[in-house]
Amino acid sequence: MAAAQGRLSDGADGMDDTKEGDRNGGGTPPLPFRAAVDALRTARLRPQIEIEPAPAPKRLAPFAYALEATVVDGDQDLADGRLVLLYDPDGHEAWRGSFRLVTLVRAELEPEMAADPLLPDVCWSWLTGALQARSLSYGEASGTVTRASSHYFGGLAERPAASQIEIRASWTPREGLGGVPDTASHLASWCDLLAQVAGLPPAGPGDASVVTLPQRRDPQSR
């Protein structure tokens, strides 16, 4: 299994566009944020999920750390996503906490699967279910599930119709000892969501009841 890696941004702007250096003296990121990032960096993930560094957003919080992931089966990419850890030492009223996790997950679907009216509800339940399966405490969850279809005409008419599911979500991980949430377990739960959307089989013997999306006919080659 590969350890997660990512990029830390400690020069971001604050939520109210105040320069981070003005609010925090431009110094070293606070200890709770560094501990949360260290946990992400050392998390062990299932081998089909590849993690790469990503530029952290600069205007969502004073401190941010970002990861991008791809679910891989041989030379095929089955799904991809982005996970961002935000931290505001002063706390944030909308988050009801100092930390926030923000994610985007995408995968291609069979057109008939994309037409299922229950698909958005199922996809959202995968996110909350993945967190609950690891007994993680969280709050203020919100997000959207979007289905998109592409149909080709004219010179592109030979291409088959394509459908995609996209999950955008955010939630507040509850803080534990030292004011630090269990970010490694939240990352593992997010990877469980990625695997479900990609149509991978359950990772462990206790996960046989997990329902996953069927893999698409022609996944994108790497």
Phi and psi in degrees as GROMACS dihedral restraints (atoms count N, CA, C in turn):
[ dihedral_restraints ]
;  ai    aj    ak    al  type     phi  dphi    fc
    3     4     5     6     1   -96.7    20    10
    4     5     6     7     1   142.2    20    10
    6     7     8     9     1   -78.5    20    10
    7     8     9    10     1   145.1    20    10
    9    10    11    12     1   -70.4    20    10
   10    11    12    13     1   144.8    20    10
   12    13    14    15     1  -130.7    20    10
   13    14    15    16     1   164.7    20    10
   15    16    17    18     1  -175.3    20    10
   16    17    18    19     1  -174.3    20    10
   18    19    20    21     1  -122.2    20    10
   19    20    21    22     1   133.3    20    10
   21    22    23    24     1  -100.0    20    10
   22    23    24    25     1   131.2    20    10
   24    25    26    27     1  -115.4    20    10
   25    26    27    28     1   117.5    20    10
   27    28    29    30     1  -116.7    20    10
   28    29    30    31     1    19.7    20    10
   30    31    32    33     1  -123.4    20    10
   31    32    33    34     1    29.0    20    10
   33    34    35    36     1   -81.3    20    10
   34    35    36    37     1   162.5    20    10
   36    37    38    39     1   -80.8    20    10
   37    38    39    40     1   156.8    20    10
   39    40    41    42     1   -83.1    20    10
   40    41    42    43     1   178.4    20    10
   42    43    44    45     1   -64.7    20    10
   43    44    45    46     1   -28.2    20    10
   45    46    47    48     1  -104.2    20    10
   46    47    48    49     1    22.8    20    10
   48    49    50    51     1    67.4    20    10
   49    50    51    52     1    12.0    20    10
   51    52    53    54     1   -75.6    20    10
   52    53    54    55     1   137.0    20    10
   54    55    56    57     1   -62.0    20    10
   55    56    57    58     1   136.6    20    10
   57    58    59    60     1   -59.6    20    10
   58    59    60    61     1   -37.1    20    10
   60    61    62    63     1   -62.9    20    10
   61    62    63    64     1   -33.2    20    10
   63    64    65    66     1   -69.9    20    10
   64    65    66    67     1   -35.3    20    10
   66    67    68    69     1   -80.4    20    10
   67    68    69    70     1   -35.8    20    10
   69    70    71    72     1  -122.1    20    10
   70    71    72    73     1    14.1    20    10
   72    73    74    75     1    74.3    20    10
   73    74    75    76     1     7.3    20    10
   75    76    77    78     1    65.3    20    10
   76    77    78    79     1    18.3    20    10
   78    79    80    81     1   -91.1    20    10
   79    80    81    82     1  -159.9    20    10
   81    82    83    84     1   -66.1    20    10
   82    83    84    85     1   141.3    20    10
   84    85    86    87     1   -54.6    20    10
   85    86    87    88     1   146.7    20    10
   87    88    89    90     1   -59.9    20    10
   88    89    90    91     1   153.6    20    10
   90    91    92    93     1   -56.5    20    10
   91    92    93    94     1   -44.2    20    10
   93    94    95    96     1   -58.2    20    10
   94    95    96    97     1   -40.8    20    10
   96    97    98    99     1   -67.3    20    10
   97    98    99   100     1   -42.9    20    10
   99   100   101   102     1   -62.4    20    10
  100   101   102   103     1   -39.2    20    10
  102   103   104   105     1   -66.4    20    10
  103   104   105   106     1   -40.6    20    10
  105   106   107   108     1   -64.5    20    10
  106   107   108   109     1   -39.6    20    10
  108   109   110   111     1   -68.6    20    10
  109   110   111   112     1   -41.6    20    10
  111   112   113   114     1   -58.8    20    10
  112   113   114   115     1   -38.4    20    10
  114   115   116   117     1   -65.4    20    10
  115   116   117   118     1   -38.7    20    10
  117   118   119   120     1   -64.6    20    10
  118   119   120   121     1   -41.4    20    10
  120   121   122   123     1   -66.6    20    10
  121   122   123   124     1   -27.9    20    10
  123   124   125   126     1  -101.4    20    10
  124   125   126   127     1     2.3    20    10
  126   127   128   129     1   -63.4    20    10
  127   128   129   130     1   142.1    20    10
  129   130   131   132     1  -103.2    20    10
  130   131   132   133     1   127.7    20    10
  132   133   134   135     1  -118.4    20    10
  133   134   135   136     1   161.5    20    10
  135   136   137   138     1   -64.7    20    10
  136   137   138   139     1   147.1    20    10
  138   139   140   141     1   -64.5    20    10
  139   140   141   142     1   -21.0    20    10
  141   142   143   144     1   -75.8    20    10
  142   143   144   145     1    -7.2    20    10
  144   145   146   147     1  -107.8    20    10
  145   146   147   148     1   117.8    20    10
  147   148   149   150     1  -102.5    20    10
  148   149   150   151     1   130.0    20    10
  150   151   152   153     1  -108.6    20    10
  151   152   153   154     1   136.4    20    10
  153   154   155   156     1  -131.8    20    10
  154   155   156   157     1   153.8    20    10
  156   157   158   159     1   -63.3    20    10
  157   158   159   160     1   152.9    20    10
  159   160   161   162     1  -142.5    20    10
  160   161   162   163     1   144.5    20    10
  162   163   164   165     1   -61.5    20    10
  163   164   165   166     1   133.3    20    10
  165   166   167   168     1   -81.2    20    10
  166   167   168   169     1   144.4    20    10
  168   169   170   171     1   -63.2    20    10
  169   170   171   172     1   148.9    20    10
  171   172   173   174     1  -107.6    20    10
  172   173   174   175     1    -4.9    20    10
  174   175   176   177     1  -128.7    20    10
  175   176   177   178     1    11.2    20    10
  177   178   179   180     1   -94.2    20    10
  178   179   180   181     1   -26.7    20    10
  180   181   182   183     1  -164.6    20    10
  181   182   183   184     1   161.9    20    10
  183   184   185   186     1   -60.4    20    10
  184   185   186   187     1   -31.8    20    10
  186   187   188   189     1  -133.8    20    10
  187   188   189   190     1   139.0    20    10
  189   190   191   192     1  -150.2    20    10
  190   191   192   193     1   150.0    20    10
  192   193   194   195     1  -140.8    20    10
  193   194   195   196     1   134.4    20    10
  195   196   197   198     1  -130.8    20    10
  196   197   198   199     1   144.2    20    10
  198   199   200   201     1  -129.3    20    10
  199   200   201   202     1   146.4    20    10
  201   202   203   204     1  -120.9    20    10
  202   203   204   205     1   142.6    20    10
  204   205   206   207     1  -134.4    20    10
  205   206   207   208     1   149.8    20    10
  207   208   209   210     1  -130.9    20    10
  208   209   210   211     1   134.5    20    10
  210   211   212   213     1   -90.8    20    10
  211   212   213   214     1   121.8    20    10
  213   214   215   216     1  -119.1    20    10
  214   215   216   217     1   136.3    20    10
  216   217   218   219     1  -130.2    20    10
  217   218   219   220     1   101.3    20    10
  219   220   221   222     1    67.2    20    10
  220   221   222   223     1  -119.5    20    10
  222   223   224   225     1  -104.6    20    10
  223   224   225   226     1    18.9    20    10
  225   226   227   228     1  -111.9    20    10
  226   227   228   229     1   136.8    20    10
  228   229   230   231     1   -94.6    20    10
  229   230   231   232     1   118.7    20    10
  231   232   233   234     1   -95.7    20    10
  232   233   234   235     1   -28.4    20    10
  234   235   236   237     1  -163.8    20    10
  235   236   237   238     1   161.5    20    10
  237   238   239   240     1  -146.3    20    10
  238   239   240   241     1   165.1    20    10
  240   241   242   243     1  -167.3    20    10
  241   242   243   244     1   173.1    20    10
  243   244   245   246     1  -137.8    20    10
  244   245   246   247     1   135.7    20    10
  246   247   248   249     1  -126.3    20    10
  247   248   249   250     1   129.5    20    10
  249   250   251   252     1  -123.7    20    10
  250   251   252   253     1   130.2    20    10
  252   253   254   255     1  -100.7    20    10
  253   254   255   256     1   122.3    20    10
  255   256   257   258     1  -109.2    20    10
  256   257   258   259     1   147.9    20    10
  258   259   260   261     1  -144.1    20    10
  259   260   261   262     1   127.0    20    10
  261   262   263   264     1  -122.0    20    10
  262   263   264   265     1   109.9    20    10
  264   265   266   267     1   -57.2    20    10
  265   266   267   268     1   -27.1    20    10
  267   268   269   270     1   -84.9    20    10
  268   269   270   271     1    -2.3    20    10
  270   271   272   273     1    78.9    20    10
  271   272   273   274     1   165.2    20    10
  273   274   275   276     1  -139.1    20    10
  274   275   276   277     1   128.1    20    10
  276   277   278   279     1   -60.5    20    10
  277   278   279   280     1   -42.3    20    10
  279   280   281   282     1   -68.5    20    10
  280   281   282   283     1   -33.4    20    10
  282   283   284   285     1   -76.0    20    10
  283   284   285   286     1   -30.8    20    10
  285   286   287   288     1    59.0    20    10
  286   287   288   289     1    46.0    20    10
  288   289   290   291     1   174.6    20    10
  289   290   291   292     1  -178.1    20    10
  291   292   293   294     1   -98.3    20    10
  292   293   294   295     1   -20.9    20    10
  294   295   296   297     1  -110.8    20    10
  295   296   297   298     1   153.5    20    10
  297   298   299   300     1  -148.9    20    10
  298   299   300   301     1   138.3    20    10
  300   301   302   303     1  -109.3    20    10
  301   302   303   304     1   132.3    20    10
  303   304   305   306     1  -126.4    20    10
  304   305   306   307     1   135.5    20    10
  306   307   308   309     1  -140.1    20    10
  307   308   309   310     1   154.4    20    10
  309   310   311   312     1  -133.1    20    10
  310   311   312   313     1   128.4    20    10
  312   313   314   315     1  -129.7    20    10
  313   314   315   316     1   135.0    20    10
  315   316   317   318     1  -136.7    20    10
  316   317   318   319     1   146.8    20    10
  318   319   320   321     1  -157.1    20    10
  319   320   321   322     1   151.3    20    10
  321   322   323   324     1   -85.2    20    10
  322   323   324   325     1   151.6    20    10
  324   325   326   327     1  -128.7    20    10
  325   326   327   328     1   159.8    20    10
  327   328   329   330     1   -68.0    20    10
  328   329   330   331     1   138.1    20    10
  330   331   332   333     1   -54.6    20    10
  331   332   333   334     1   -38.8    20    10
  333   334   335   336     1   -67.8    20    10
  334   335   336   337     1   -31.3    20    10
  336   337   338   339     1   -70.4    20    10
  337   338   339   340     1   -39.8    20    10
  339   340   341   342     1   -64.3    20    10
  340   341   342   343     1   -24.0    20    10
  342   343   344   345     1   -80.8    20    10
  343   344   345   346     1    -8.2    20    10
  345   346   347   348     1   -64.4    20    10
  346   347   348   349     1   119.4    20    10
  348   349   350   351     1   -64.6    20    10
  349   350   351   352     1   -20.7    20    10
  351   352   353   354     1   -88.6    20    10
  352   353   354   355     1    -4.2    20    10
  354   355   356   357     1   -57.1    20    10
  355   356   357   358     1   -46.3    20    10
  357   358   359   360     1   -59.0    20    10
  358   359   360   361     1   -42.8    20    10
  360   361   362   363     1   -63.9    20    10
  361   362   363   364     1   -39.6    20    10
  363   364   365   366     1   -64.7    20    10
  364   365   366   367     1   -44.4    20    10
  366   367   368   369     1   -63.0    20    10
  367   368   369   370     1   -40.7    20    10
  369   370   371   372     1   -65.7    20    10
  370   371   372   373     1   -37.4    20    10
  372   373   374   375     1   -66.2    20    10
  373   374   375   376     1   -27.2    20    10
  375   376   377   378     1   -64.5    20    10
  376   377   378   379     1   -39.4    20    10
  378   379   380   381     1   -65.3    20    10
  379   380   381   382     1   -53.6    20    10
  381   382   383   384     1   -65.7    20    10
  382   383   384   385     1   -36.2    20    10
  384   385   386   387     1   -66.1    20    10
  385   386   387   388     1   -36.8    20    10
  387   388   389   390     1   -64.3    20    10
  388   389   390   391     1   -38.3    20    10
  390   391   392   393     1   -69.2    20    10
  391   392   393   394     1   -43.8    20    10
  393   394   395   396     1   -67.6    20    10
  394   395   396   397     1   -33.1    20    10
  396   397   398   399     1   -63.1    20    10
  397   398   399   400     1   -26.4    20    10
  399   400   401   402     1  -101.9    20    10
  400   401   402   403     1    14.6    20    10
  402   403   404   405     1    56.1    20    10
  403   404   405   406     1    40.1    20    10
  405   406   407   408     1   -89.8    20    10
  406   407   408   409     1   140.0    20    10
  408   409   410   411     1   -96.6    20    10
  409   410   411   412     1   130.5    20    10
  411   412   413   414     1  -152.7    20    10
  412   413   414   415     1   167.3    20    10
  414   415   416   417     1  -150.2    20    10
  415   416   417   418     1   173.9    20    10
  417   418   419   420     1    53.1    20    10
  418   419   420   421     1    39.9    20    10
  420   421   422   423     1   -72.6    20    10
  421   422   423   424     1   137.9    20    10
  423   424   425   426     1  -153.4    20    10
  424   425   426   427     1   159.9    20    10
  426   427   428   429     1   168.7    20    10
  427   428   429   430     1  -175.7    20    10
  429   430   431   432     1  -136.7    20    10
  430   431   432   433     1   150.5    20    10
  432   433   434   435     1  -121.5    20    10
  433   434   435   436     1   122.5    20    10
  435   436   437   438     1  -121.4    20    10
  436   437   438   439     1   133.7    20    10
  438   439   440   441     1  -108.2    20    10
  439   440   441   442     1   135.7    20    10
  441   442   443   444     1  -133.2    20    10
  442   443   444   445     1   143.1    20    10
  444   445   446   447     1  -126.6    20    10
  445   446   447   448     1   141.9    20    10
  447   448   449   450     1  -121.4    20    10
  448   449   450   451     1   130.1    20    10
  450   451   452   453     1  -123.0    20    10
  451   452   453   454     1   138.3    20    10
  453   454   455   456     1  -110.9    20    10
  454   455   456   457     1   143.4    20    10
  456   457   458   459     1  -137.9    20    10
  457   458   459   460     1   167.5    20    10
  459   460   461   462     1    62.7    20    10
  460   461   462   463     1  -128.4    20    10
  462   463   464   465     1   -65.5    20    10
  463   464   465   466     1   -13.6    20    10
  465   466   467   468     1  -104.9    20    10
  466   467   468   469     1     9.0    20    10
  468   469   470   471     1   -62.1    20    10
  469   470   471   472     1   -21.8    20    10
  471   472   473   474     1   -75.1    20    10
  472   473   474   475     1   -16.1    20    10
  474   475   476   477     1   -72.7    20    10
  475   476   477   478     1   138.4    20    10
  477   478   479   480     1   -72.4    20    10
  478   479   480   481     1   153.1    20    10
  480   481   482   483     1   -59.3    20    10
  481   482   483   484     1   145.3    20    10
  483   484   485   486     1  -125.4    20    10
  484   485   486   487     1   142.9    20    10
  486   487   488   489     1  -130.4    20    10
  487   488   489   490     1   148.0    20    10
  489   490   491   492     1  -138.2    20    10
  490   491   492   493     1   144.5    20    10
  492   493   494   495     1  -109.6    20    10
  493   494   495   496     1   140.7    20    10
  495   496   497   498     1  -135.3    20    10
  496   497   498   499     1   127.5    20    10
  498   499   500   501     1  -115.2    20    10
  499   500   501   502     1   121.2    20    10
  501   502   503   504     1  -116.3    20    10
  502   503   504   505     1   128.3    20    10
  504   505   506   507     1  -153.8    20    10
  505   506   507   508     1   160.8    20    10
  507   508   509   510     1  -148.8    20    10
  508   509   510   511     1   153.0    20    10
  510   511   512   513     1  -156.9    20    10
  511   512   513   514     1   160.6    20    10
  513   514   515   516     1  -102.0    20    10
  514   515   516   517     1   111.7    20    10
  516   517   518   519     1   -73.4    20    10
  517   518   519   520     1   130.0    20    10
  519   520   521   522     1   -67.6    20    10
  520   521   522   523     1   137.7    20    10
  522   523   524   525     1   -81.4    20    10
  523   524   525   526     1   143.1    20    10
  525   526   527   528     1  -111.2    20    10
  526   527   528   529     1  -139.6    20    10
  528   529   530   531     1   -58.7    20    10
  529   530   531   532     1   130.3    20    10
  531   532   533   534     1    72.2    20    10
  532   533   534   535     1    14.4    20    10
  534   535   536   537     1    74.3    20    10
  535   536   537   538     1    22.4    20    10
  537   538   539   540     1  -115.0    20    10
  538   539   540   541     1   124.5    20    10
  540   541   542   543     1   -74.5    20    10
  541   542   543   544     1   162.8    20    10
  543   544   545   546     1   -81.1    20    10
  544   545   546   547     1    75.8    20    10
  546   547   548   549     1   -66.8    20    10
  547   548   549   550     1   -30.0    20    10
  549   550   551   552     1   -62.2    20    10
  550   551   552   553     1   -42.4    20    10
  552   553   554   555     1   -71.3    20    10
  553   554   555   556     1   -34.3    20    10
  555   556   557   558     1   -65.2    20    10
  556   557   558   559     1   -38.5    20    10
  558   559   560   561     1   -64.1    20    10
  559   560   561   562     1   -42.3    20    10
  561   562   563   564     1   -61.8    20    10
  562   563   564   565     1   -39.7    20    10
  564   565   566   567     1   -65.0    20    10
  565   566   567   568     1   -41.0    20    10
  567   568   569   570     1   -62.1    20    10
  568   569   570   571     1   -39.1    20    10
  570   571   572   573     1   -66.8    20    10
  571   572   573   574     1   -33.4    20    10
  573   574   575   576     1   -61.2    20    10
  574   575   576   577     1   -41.3    20    10
  576   577   578   579     1   -62.3    20    10
  577   578   579   580     1   -46.5    20    10
  579   580   581   582     1   -56.0    20    10
  580   581   582   583     1   -45.1    20    10
  582   583   584   585     1   -63.9    20    10
  583   584   585   586     1   -40.3    20    10
  585   586   587   588     1   -63.4    20    10
  586   587   588   589     1   -46.4    20    10
  588   589   590   591     1   -63.2    20    10
  589   590   591   592     1   -34.0    20    10
  591   592   593   594     1   -75.7    20    10
  592   593   594   595     1   -15.1    20    10
  594   595   596   597     1    86.2    20    10
  595   596   597   598     1    19.2    20    10
  597   598   599   600     1   -73.2    20    10
  598   599   600   601     1   151.9    20    10
  600   601   602   603     1   -68.1    20    10
  601   602   603   604     1   159.3    20    10
  603   604   605   606     1   -54.8    20    10
  604   605   606   607     1   146.5    20    10
  606   607   608   609     1   -79.4    20    10
  607   608   609   610     1   -29.5    20    10
  609   610   611   612     1  -129.9    20    10
  610   611   612   613     1   167.4    20    10
  612   613   614   615     1   -64.9    20    10
  613   614   615   616     1   -21.2    20    10
  615   616   617   618     1   -89.5    20    10
  616   617   618   619     1     4.6    20    10
  618   619   620   621     1  -110.1    20    10
  619   620   621   622     1    21.7    20    10
  621   622   623   624     1   -65.8    20    10
  622   623   624   625     1   -21.6    20    10
  624   625   626   627     1   -83.5    20    10
  625   626   627   628     1    -6.2    20    10
  627   628   629   630     1   -68.5    20    10
  628   629   630   631     1   130.6    20    10
  630   631   632   633     1   -98.3    20    10
  631   632   633   634     1   129.5    20    10
  633   634   635   636     1  -119.7    20    10
  634   635   636   637     1   159.8    20    10
  636   637   638   639     1   -71.0    20    10
  637   638   639   640     1   143.0    20    10
  639   640   641   642     1   -66.6    20    10
  640   641   642   643     1   144.7    20    10
  642   643   644   645     1   -65.9    20    10
  643   644   645   646     1   147.3    20    10
  645   646   647   648     1   -72.4    20    10
  646   647   648   649     1   161.2    20    10
  648   649   650   651     1   -64.9    20    10
  649   650   651   652     1   -41.7    20    10
  651   652   653   654     1  -133.4    20    10
  652   653   654   655     1    73.7    20    10
  654   655   656   657     1   -58.6    20    10
  655   656   657   658     1   153.1    20    10
  657   658   659   660     1   -65.4    20    10
  658   659   660   661     1   128.4    20    10
  660   661   662   663     1   -74.5    20    10
  661   662   663   664     1   149.5    20    10
